[in-house]
Amino acid sequence: MCIRDSLITCLLKTSLVSTSQEVILYGTSSGSIGAFYPFETREDIDFFLHMEMYLRIEALPLCGRDHMGYRSSYGPVKNVIDGDLCEQFSRLDYGKQKVLSEELDRTPAEVLKKLEDIRNRIL
């Protein structure tokens, strides 16, 4: 299995905190560490799918490469939401955050809170 340009070298199903849900942690040949976290509700899935879709347009990569082309360079990406891309929301200027959060029927503060909640569920 490949994650971006690295091979996964180790996998571990674990709970990082005794009160949290299990996640699949992975390490790659380039030294990256990541996690696969299962969403609990359909609302969370829809929210993050739409957020990812808008961020693909608004948060353009530095190299100019298409995000889906980059993520699917070895095989099509299915049923996975790019958390790194979603984290880019906090780096957008407030005007773009406001427009994007209105598309999601939220305020920028609510979107940032939702991102923080997911991050805290894993950690």
DSSP file (Angstrom, degrees, kcal/mol; ACC not computed):
  #  RESIDUE AA STRUCTURE BP1 BP2  ACC     N-H-->O    O-->H-N    N-H-->O    O-->H-N    TCO  KAPPA ALPHA  PHI   PSI    X-CA   Y-CA   Z-CA
    1    1 A M              0   0    0      0, 0.0     7,-2.1     0, 0.0     2,-0.4   0.000 360.0 360.0 360.0 138.7    0.0    0.0    0.0
    2    2 A C  E     -A    7   0A   0      5,-0.2     2,-0.5    26,-0.0     5,-0.2  -0.920 360.0-164.4-114.5 137.8    1.3    3.5   -0.9
    3    3 A I  E >  S-A    6   0A   0      3,-2.3     3,-2.1    -2,-0.4     2,-0.2  -0.976  70.9 -51.7-117.2 112.7    0.5    6.7    0.9
    4    4 A R  T 3  S-     0   0    0     -2,-0.5    70,-0.1     1,-0.3    -2,-0.0  -0.407 122.5 -20.3  54.0-119.1    1.5    9.6   -1.4
    5    5 A D  T 3  S+     0   0    0     -2,-0.2     2,-0.3    -3,-0.1    -1,-0.3   0.136 123.0  81.2-105.5  21.6    5.1    8.8   -2.4
    6    6 A S  E <  S-A    3   0A   0     -3,-2.1    -3,-2.3    23,-0.0     2,-0.4  -0.899  72.4-123.9-126.5 153.7    6.0    6.4    0.5
    7    7 A L  E     -A    2   0A   0     -2,-0.3    22,-2.2    -5,-0.2     2,-0.4  -0.774  29.7-116.9 -92.7 139.6    5.4    2.8    1.2
    8    8 A I  E     +B   28   0B   0     -7,-2.1    20,-0.3    -2,-0.4     3,-0.1  -0.639  33.9 176.7 -73.9 126.7    3.7    1.8    4.4
    9    9 A T  E     +     0   0B   0     18,-2.7     2,-0.3    -2,-0.4    19,-0.2   0.617  62.4  23.3-108.0 -18.0    6.1   -0.2    6.4
   10   10 A C  E     -B   27   0B   0     17,-1.4    17,-1.9     2,-0.0     2,-0.4  -0.994  57.1-169.1-150.7 146.0    4.1   -0.8    9.6
   11   11 A L  E     +B   26   0B   0     -2,-0.3     2,-0.3    15,-0.2    15,-0.2  -0.979   7.0 178.5-131.2 143.5    0.5   -0.9   10.6
   12   12 A L  E     -B   25   0B   0     13,-2.2    13,-3.1    -2,-0.4     2,-0.7  -0.944  20.6-149.2-149.2 125.2   -1.0   -1.0   14.1
   13   13 A K  E     +B   24   0B   0     -2,-0.3     2,-0.3    11,-0.2    11,-0.2  -0.849  47.1 135.8 -91.8 117.3   -4.7   -1.1   15.2
   14   14 A T  E     -B   23   0B   0      9,-2.6     9,-3.3    -2,-0.7     2,-0.5  -0.939  56.5-118.9-153.7 169.6   -4.7    0.7   18.6
   15   15 A S        -     0   0    0     -2,-0.3     7,-0.1     7,-0.3   107,-0.1  -0.987  17.8-160.7-117.0 118.3   -6.4    3.2   20.8
   16   16 A L  S    S+     0   0    0     -2,-0.5     2,-0.4   106,-0.4    -1,-0.1   0.795  83.3  32.8 -72.1 -27.6   -4.0    6.0   21.7
   17   17 A V  S >  S-     0   0    0      4,-0.2     3,-2.0   104,-0.2    -1,-0.1  -0.980  85.7-124.5-127.3 141.3   -6.2    7.0   24.7
   18   18 A S  T 3  S+     0   0    0     -2,-0.4    -1,-0.1     1,-0.3    -2,-0.0   0.760 111.4  47.3 -59.4 -24.5   -8.1    4.5   26.8
   19   19 A T  T 3  S+     0   0    0      2,-0.1    -1,-0.3    -3,-0.0     2,-0.2   0.467  98.1  90.3 -95.1  -1.5  -11.3    6.4   26.2
   20   20 A S  S <  S-     0   0    0     -3,-2.0     2,-0.1     1,-0.1   102,-0.1  -0.505  81.9 -98.8 -97.4 164.8  -11.0    6.9   22.5
   21   21 A Q        -     0   0    0    100,-0.3    -5,-0.4    -2,-0.2    -4,-0.2  -0.398  49.8 -92.2 -73.4 153.3  -12.1    4.8   19.5
   22   22 A E        -     0   0    0     -7,-0.1     2,-0.3    -2,-0.1    -7,-0.3  -0.391  45.1-172.3 -67.6 145.5   -9.5    2.5   17.9
   23   23 A V  E     -B   14   0B   0     -9,-3.3    -9,-2.6    14,-0.1     2,-0.7  -0.871  26.8-117.9-129.1 163.6   -7.6    3.9   14.9
   24   24 A I  E     -BC  13  36B   0     12,-2.2    12,-2.7    -2,-0.3     2,-0.3  -0.932  31.5-162.2-105.1 113.4   -5.2    2.3   12.4
   25   25 A L  E     -BC  12  35B   0    -13,-3.1   -13,-2.2    -2,-0.7     2,-0.3  -0.696   8.9-172.2 -91.0 146.5   -1.8    3.9   12.8
   26   26 A Y  E     -BC  11  34B   0      8,-2.4     8,-2.3    -2,-0.3     2,-0.4  -0.984  14.7-156.7-138.6 152.9    0.8    3.6   10.0
   27   27 A G  E     -BC  10  33B   0    -17,-1.9   -18,-2.7    -2,-0.3   -17,-1.4  -0.952  16.9-149.1-123.1 147.2    4.4    4.5    9.4
   28   28 A T  E >   -B    8   0B   0      4,-2.1     3,-1.7    -2,-0.4   -20,-0.2  -0.678  29.5-106.4-116.0 168.7    6.0    5.0    6.0
   29   29 A S  T 3  S+     0   0    0    -22,-2.2   -21,-0.1     1,-0.3    -1,-0.1   0.701 119.6  55.4 -65.3 -19.8    9.4    4.4    4.5
   30   30 A S  T 3  S-     0   0    0    -23,-0.2    -1,-0.3     2,-0.1   -22,-0.1   0.419 123.5-101.8 -93.7   2.0   10.0    8.2    4.5
   31   31 A G  S <  S+     0   0    0     -3,-1.7    -2,-0.1     1,-0.3     2,-0.1   0.463  72.8 143.8  95.8   1.7    9.3    8.5    8.2
   32   32 A S        -     0   0    0     -5,-0.0    -4,-2.1     1,-0.0     2,-0.4  -0.439  34.4-155.6 -73.5 149.0    5.8    9.8    8.1
   33   33 A I  E     +C   27   0B   0     -6,-0.2     2,-0.3    -2,-0.1    -6,-0.2  -0.993  21.7 163.0-124.3 133.9    3.2    8.7   10.7
   34   34 A G  E     -C   26   0B   0     -8,-2.3    -8,-2.4    -2,-0.4     2,-0.3  -0.848  23.4-137.9-142.0 176.8   -0.5    8.8   10.0
   35   35 A A  E     -C   25   0B   0     -2,-0.3     2,-0.6   -10,-0.2   -10,-0.2  -0.999   6.8-145.9-143.1 142.6   -3.8    7.4   11.2
   36   36 A F  E     -C   24   0B   0    -12,-2.7   -12,-2.2    -2,-0.3    44,-0.0  -0.954  24.8-171.7-104.3 122.3   -7.0    6.1    9.7
   37   37 A Y        -     0   0    0     -2,-0.6     2,-0.5   -14,-0.2   -14,-0.1  -0.966  17.9-135.5-119.7 124.6  -10.0    7.1   11.8
   38   38 A P        -     0   0    0      0, 0.0     2,-0.1     0, 0.0   -17,-0.1  -0.659  22.9-128.1 -80.3 126.9  -13.5    5.7   11.2
   39   39 A F        -     0   0    0     -2,-0.5     3,-0.0     1,-0.1    79,-0.0  -0.424   9.6-149.0 -70.7 149.7  -16.2    8.4   11.3
   40   40 A E  S    S+     0   0    0     -2,-0.1     2,-0.3     1,-0.1    -1,-0.1   0.738  71.8  37.4 -93.8 -25.8  -19.1    7.6   13.6
   41   41 A T  S  > S-     0   0    0      1,-0.1     4,-1.6     0, 0.0     5,-0.1  -0.901  70.7-126.6-130.1 156.8  -21.9    9.4   11.8
   42   42 A R  H  > S+     0   0    0     -2,-0.3     4,-2.7     1,-0.2     5,-0.2   0.818 111.2  62.4 -65.9 -31.1  -23.1   10.0    8.3
   43   43 A E  H  > S+     0   0    0      1,-0.2     4,-2.6     2,-0.2    -1,-0.2   0.911 103.0  48.5 -61.1 -43.4  -23.2   13.7    9.1
   44   44 A D  H  > S+     0   0    0      2,-0.2     4,-2.5     1,-0.2     5,-0.2   0.908 111.3  50.5 -62.8 -41.9  -19.4   13.7    9.8
   45   45 A I  H  X S+     0   0    0     -4,-1.6     4,-2.4     2,-0.2    -2,-0.2   0.949 113.2  44.6 -61.5 -49.8  -18.8   11.9    6.5
   46   46 A D  H  X S+     0   0    0     -4,-2.7     4,-2.3     2,-0.2     5,-0.2   0.910 112.8  52.2 -61.6 -43.4  -20.9   14.4    4.5
   47   47 A F  H  X S+     0   0    0     -4,-2.6     4,-2.3    -5,-0.2    -2,-0.2   0.947 114.4  40.7 -58.9 -50.8  -19.4   17.4    6.3
   48   48 A F  H  X S+     0   0    0     -4,-2.5     4,-2.5     2,-0.2    -1,-0.2   0.816 112.0  55.7 -73.8 -29.9  -15.7   16.3    5.7
   49   49 A L  H  X S+     0   0    0     -4,-2.4     4,-2.1    -5,-0.2    -1,-0.2   0.935 112.5  42.9 -63.5 -44.9  -16.4   15.2    2.1
   50   50 A H  H  X S+     0   0    0     -4,-2.3     4,-2.4     2,-0.2    -2,-0.2   0.895 113.7  51.7 -67.8 -39.6  -17.9   18.6    1.2
   51   51 A M  H  X S+     0   0    0     -4,-2.3     4,-2.5    -5,-0.2    -2,-0.2   0.932 110.6  47.9 -62.0 -45.2  -15.1   20.4    3.1
   52   52 A E  H  X S+     0   0    0     -4,-2.5     4,-1.8     1,-0.2    -1,-0.2   0.904 110.2  53.1 -61.4 -41.8  -12.4   18.4    1.2
   53   53 A M  H  X S+     0   0    0     -4,-2.1     4,-0.7     1,-0.2    -2,-0.2   0.925 112.5  43.4 -61.0 -45.7  -14.2   19.1   -2.1
   54   54 A Y  H >X S+     0   0    0     -4,-2.4     4,-2.4     1,-0.2     3,-0.7   0.885 111.7  53.8 -67.9 -38.5  -14.2   22.9   -1.4
   55   55 A L  H 3X S+     0   0    0     -4,-2.5     4,-2.3     1,-0.2    -1,-0.2   0.799  97.8  63.9 -69.9 -27.3  -10.6   22.9   -0.2
   56   56 A R  H 3< S+     0   0    0     -4,-1.8    -1,-0.2    -5,-0.2    11,-0.2   0.847 113.0  36.7 -60.3 -31.5   -9.4   21.2   -3.3
   57   57 A I  H << S+     0   0    0     -4,-0.7    -2,-0.2    -3,-0.7     3,-0.2   0.888 125.6  36.4 -85.7 -44.3  -10.5   24.3   -5.1
   58   58 A E  H  < S+     0   0    0     -4,-2.4     2,-1.2     1,-0.2    -3,-0.2   0.864 111.3  55.4 -83.2 -38.5   -9.6   27.0   -2.6
   59   59 A A  S  < S-     0   0    0     -4,-2.3    -1,-0.2    -5,-0.2    29,-0.1  -0.648  77.1-168.3 -99.9  78.4   -6.4   25.7   -1.1
   60   60 A L        -     0   0    0     -2,-1.2    -3,-0.1    -3,-0.2     6,-0.1  -0.410  24.2-110.7 -69.3 139.9   -4.2   25.3   -4.2
   61   61 A P    >   -     0   0    0      0, 0.0     3,-0.8     0, 0.0    -1,-0.1  -0.297  19.8-120.0 -69.0 155.5   -1.0   23.3   -3.7
   62   62 A L  T 3  S+     0   0    0      1,-0.2    -2,-0.1     2,-0.1     0, 0.0   0.856 113.3  50.8 -62.7 -36.4    2.4   25.1   -3.9
   63   63 A C  T 3  S-     0   0    0      2,-0.1    -1,-0.2     1,-0.1     3,-0.1   0.595 107.7-125.0 -81.4  -9.8    3.5   23.0   -6.8
   64   64 A G    <   +     0   0    0     -3,-0.8     2,-0.2     1,-0.3    -2,-0.1   0.465  60.0 144.1  82.9   0.8    0.3   23.6   -8.8
   65   65 A R        -     0   0    0      1,-0.1    -1,-0.3     2,-0.0     2,-0.1  -0.494  60.8 -99.7 -76.1 142.8   -0.4   19.9   -9.2
   66   66 A D     >  -     0   0    0     -2,-0.2     4,-2.1     1,-0.1     5,-0.2  -0.405  27.7-136.5 -60.5 130.9   -4.1   18.7   -9.1
   67   67 A H  H  > S+     0   0    0    -11,-0.2     4,-2.8     1,-0.2     5,-0.2   0.913 102.4  46.9 -60.4 -46.3   -4.9   17.4   -5.6
   68   68 A M  H  > S+     0   0    0      1,-0.2     4,-1.9     2,-0.2    -1,-0.2   0.876 111.1  52.6 -66.0 -36.3   -6.8   14.3   -6.9
   69   69 A G  H  4 S+     0   0    0      2,-0.2    -1,-0.2     1,-0.2    -2,-0.2   0.893 112.6  45.5 -63.5 -39.2   -4.1   13.5   -9.4
   70   70 A Y  H >< S+     0   0    0     -4,-2.1     3,-1.1     1,-0.2    -2,-0.2   0.932 115.3  45.2 -68.7 -47.4   -1.5   13.6   -6.7
   71   71 A R  H 3< S+     0   0    0     -4,-2.8     3,-0.3     1,-0.2   -67,-0.2   0.780 119.7  41.9 -69.3 -26.1   -3.6   11.5   -4.2
   72   72 A S  T 3< S+     0   0    0     -4,-1.9    -1,-0.2    -5,-0.2    -2,-0.2   0.070  75.7 116.4-108.2  23.7   -4.5    9.0   -6.9
   73   73 A S  S <  S+     0   0    0     -3,-1.1    -1,-0.2     1,-0.2    -2,-0.1   0.819  89.1  28.6 -66.1 -29.2   -1.1    8.7   -8.6
   74   74 A Y  S    S-     0   0    0      1,-0.4    -1,-0.2    -3,-0.3    -2,-0.1   0.699 138.8 -18.4-100.7 -24.3   -0.7    5.0   -7.7
   75   75 A G  S    S-     0   0    0     -4,-0.2    -1,-0.4   -73,-0.0     2,-0.0  -0.933  84.4 -73.5-174.9 155.3   -4.4    4.0   -7.5
   76   76 A P        -     0   0    0      0, 0.0     2,-0.5     0, 0.0    -4,-0.1  -0.317  45.4-125.2 -63.1 139.5   -7.8    5.7   -7.2
   77   77 A V        +     0   0    0     -9,-0.2     2,-0.4     3,-0.0    -5,-0.1  -0.750  35.6 178.4 -85.7 125.1   -8.6    7.0   -3.7
   78   78 A K        -     0   0    0     -2,-0.5     3,-0.1     1,-0.1     0, 0.0  -0.993  57.7  -7.0-132.5 136.6  -11.9    5.6   -2.4
   79   79 A N  S    S+     0   0    0     -2,-0.4     2,-0.4     1,-0.2    -1,-0.1   0.780  99.4 114.6  56.3  32.7  -13.7    6.2    0.9
   80   80 A V        -     0   0    0    -44,-0.0     2,-0.5   -31,-0.0    -1,-0.2  -1.000  52.3-152.7-133.6 134.0  -10.8    8.2    2.4
   81   81 A I        -     0   0    0     -2,-0.4     2,-1.0    -3,-0.1     3,-0.1  -0.913  23.8-123.5-106.6 132.6  -10.9   11.8    3.4
   82   82 A D     >  -     0   0    0     -2,-0.5     4,-2.0     1,-0.2     3,-0.2  -0.629  24.2-173.1 -79.7 101.3   -7.6   13.7    3.4
   83   83 A G  H  > S+     0   0    0     -2,-1.0     4,-2.2     1,-0.2    -1,-0.2   0.842  83.2  59.0 -63.8 -34.8   -7.2   15.1    6.9
   84   84 A D  H  4 S+     0   0    0      1,-0.2     4,-0.5     2,-0.2    -1,-0.2   0.900 107.5  47.1 -61.4 -40.0   -4.0   17.0    5.9
   85   85 A L  H >4 S+     0   0    0      1,-0.2     3,-1.3     2,-0.2     4,-0.3   0.915 110.2  51.9 -67.2 -42.8   -6.1   18.9    3.3
   86   86 A C  H >< S+     0   0    0     -4,-2.0     3,-1.6     1,-0.3     4,-0.3   0.853 102.3  60.6 -62.4 -34.0   -8.9   19.5    5.8
   87   87 A E  G >< S+     0   0    0     -4,-2.2     3,-1.0     1,-0.3     4,-0.3   0.697  87.6  75.3 -66.3 -18.1   -6.4   21.0    8.2
   88   88 A Q  G X> S+     0   0    0     -3,-1.3     3,-1.2    -4,-0.5     4,-0.6   0.672  74.4  82.0 -67.3 -15.7   -5.6   23.6    5.5
   89   89 A F  G X4 S+     0   0    0     -3,-1.6     3,-1.3     1,-0.3    -1,-0.2   0.899  86.6  54.3 -55.5 -42.3   -8.8   25.3    6.5
   90   90 A S  G <4 S+     0   0    0     -3,-1.0    -1,-0.3    -4,-0.3    -2,-0.2   0.700 104.5  55.8 -68.6 -17.7   -7.2   27.1    9.4
   91   91 A R  G <4 S+     0   0    0     -3,-1.2    -1,-0.3    -4,-0.3    -2,-0.2   0.544  86.3  99.3 -91.2  -8.6   -4.5   28.5    7.1
   92   92 A L  S << S-     0   0    0     -3,-1.3   -33,-0.0    -4,-0.6     2,-0.0  -0.421  86.3 -99.6 -72.5 153.3   -6.9   30.2    4.8
   93   93 A D     >  -     0   0    0      1,-0.1     4,-2.3    -2,-0.1     3,-0.5  -0.356  38.8-104.5 -69.2 159.9   -7.5   33.9    5.2
   94   94 A Y  H  > S+     0   0    0      1,-0.2     4,-2.7     2,-0.2     5,-0.2   0.829 118.1  58.4 -59.4 -35.3  -10.7   34.7    7.2
   95   95 A G  H  > S+     0   0    0      1,-0.2     4,-2.1     2,-0.2    -1,-0.2   0.929 110.2  42.4 -60.6 -45.8  -12.6   35.8    4.0
   96   96 A K  H  > S+     0   0    0     -3,-0.5     4,-2.8     2,-0.2     5,-0.2   0.885 112.8  54.2 -68.4 -37.8  -12.2   32.4    2.4
   97   97 A Q  H  X S+     0   0    0     -4,-2.3     4,-2.8     1,-0.2    -2,-0.2   0.917 109.2  49.0 -59.7 -42.2  -12.9   30.6    5.7
   98   98 A K  H  X S+     0   0    0     -4,-2.7     4,-1.9     2,-0.2    -2,-0.2   0.921 112.8  46.1 -65.0 -45.0  -16.2   32.5    6.0
   99   99 A V  H  X S+     0   0    0     -4,-2.1     4,-1.6     2,-0.2    -2,-0.2   0.933 115.9  46.2 -63.0 -46.3  -17.2   31.7    2.4
  100  100 A L  H  X S+     0   0    0     -4,-2.8     4,-1.1     1,-0.2    -2,-0.2   0.909 112.0  49.7 -65.1 -43.2  -16.3   28.1    2.8
  101  101 A S  H  <>S+     0   0    0     -4,-2.8     5,-3.0    -5,-0.2    -1,-0.2   0.840 107.0  55.6 -67.8 -31.6  -18.0   27.7    6.2
  102  102 A E  H ><5S+     0   0    0     -4,-1.9     3,-1.4     1,-0.2    -1,-0.2   0.873 103.7  54.9 -65.7 -35.7  -21.2   29.3    4.8
  103  103 A E  H 3<5S+     0   0    0     -4,-1.6    -1,-0.2     1,-0.3    -2,-0.2   0.809 110.4  46.4 -63.3 -28.7  -21.2   26.6    2.1
  104  104 A L  T 3<5S-     0   0    0     -4,-1.1    -1,-0.3     2,-0.2    -2,-0.2   0.318 117.3-116.4 -94.7   7.1  -21.1   24.1    4.9
  105  105 A D  T < 5S+     0   0    0     -3,-1.4     2,-0.3     1,-0.2    -3,-0.2   0.875  81.6 101.2  57.9  41.7  -23.9   25.9    6.8
  106  106 A R  S   <S-     0   0    0     -5,-3.0    -1,-0.2    -8,-0.1    -2,-0.2  -0.852  74.2-107.4-138.8 173.6  -21.5   26.7    9.7
  107  107 A T     >  -     0   0    0     -2,-0.3     4,-2.0    -3,-0.1     3,-0.2  -0.691  37.9-108.6 -97.0 161.2  -19.5   29.6   11.0
  108  108 A P  H  > S+     0   0    0      0, 0.0     4,-2.5     0, 0.0     5,-0.2   0.886 121.5  54.1 -56.2 -38.0  -15.7   29.5   10.7
  109  109 A A  H  > S+     0   0    0      1,-0.2     4,-2.2     2,-0.2     5,-0.1   0.888 107.2  50.2 -64.0 -38.6  -15.4   28.9   14.5
  110  110 A E  H  > S+     0   0    0      2,-0.2     4,-2.2    -3,-0.2    -1,-0.2   0.883 110.7  49.5 -67.3 -37.7  -17.8   25.9   14.3
  111  111 A V  H  X S+     0   0    0     -4,-2.0     4,-2.2     2,-0.2    -2,-0.2   0.932 111.8  47.9 -66.4 -45.2  -15.7   24.4   11.4
  112  112 A L  H  X S+     0   0    0     -4,-2.5     4,-2.3     1,-0.2    -2,-0.2   0.885 111.4  51.7 -62.3 -38.1  -12.4   24.9   13.4
  113  113 A K  H  X S+     0   0    0     -4,-2.2     4,-2.5     2,-0.2    -1,-0.2   0.897 108.2  51.1 -64.7 -40.9  -14.1   23.3   16.5
  114  114 A K  H  X S+     0   0    0     -4,-2.2     4,-2.1     2,-0.2    -2,-0.2   0.908 110.5  48.9 -64.3 -41.6  -15.2   20.3   14.4
  115  115 A L  H  X S+     0   0    0     -4,-2.2     4,-2.3     1,-0.2    -2,-0.2   0.915 112.1  48.9 -61.9 -43.1  -11.6   19.9   13.1
  116  116 A E  H  X S+     0   0    0     -4,-2.3     4,-2.6     1,-0.2    -2,-0.2   0.891 108.5  53.8 -64.5 -39.7  -10.3   20.1   16.7
  117  117 A D  H  X S+     0   0    0     -4,-2.5     4,-1.6     2,-0.2    -1,-0.2   0.919 110.2  46.2 -61.5 -44.2  -12.8   17.6   17.9
  118  118 A I  H  X S+     0   0    0     -4,-2.1     4,-1.3     2,-0.2    -2,-0.2   0.929 112.6  50.5 -64.4 -44.4  -11.8   15.0   15.3
  119  119 A R  H  X S+     0   0    0     -4,-2.3     4,-2.3     1,-0.2     3,-0.3   0.908 110.9  49.2 -59.4 -42.6   -8.1   15.6   16.1
  120  120 A N  H  < S+     0   0    0     -4,-2.6    -1,-0.2     1,-0.2    -2,-0.2   0.778 103.6  60.3 -70.4 -26.4   -8.7   15.2   19.8
  121  121 A R  H  < S+     0   0    0     -4,-1.6  -100,-0.3     2,-0.2    -1,-0.2   0.849 111.2  40.7 -66.4 -33.2  -10.6   11.9   19.2
  122  122 A I  H  <        0   0    0     -4,-1.3  -106,-0.4    -3,-0.3    -2,-0.2   0.910 360.0 360.0 -80.2 -45.2   -7.5   10.4   17.6
  123  123 A L     <        0   0    0     -4,-2.3    -2,-0.2    -5,-0.2    -1,-0.2   0.453 360.0 360.0 -86.5 360.0   -5.0   11.9   20.1
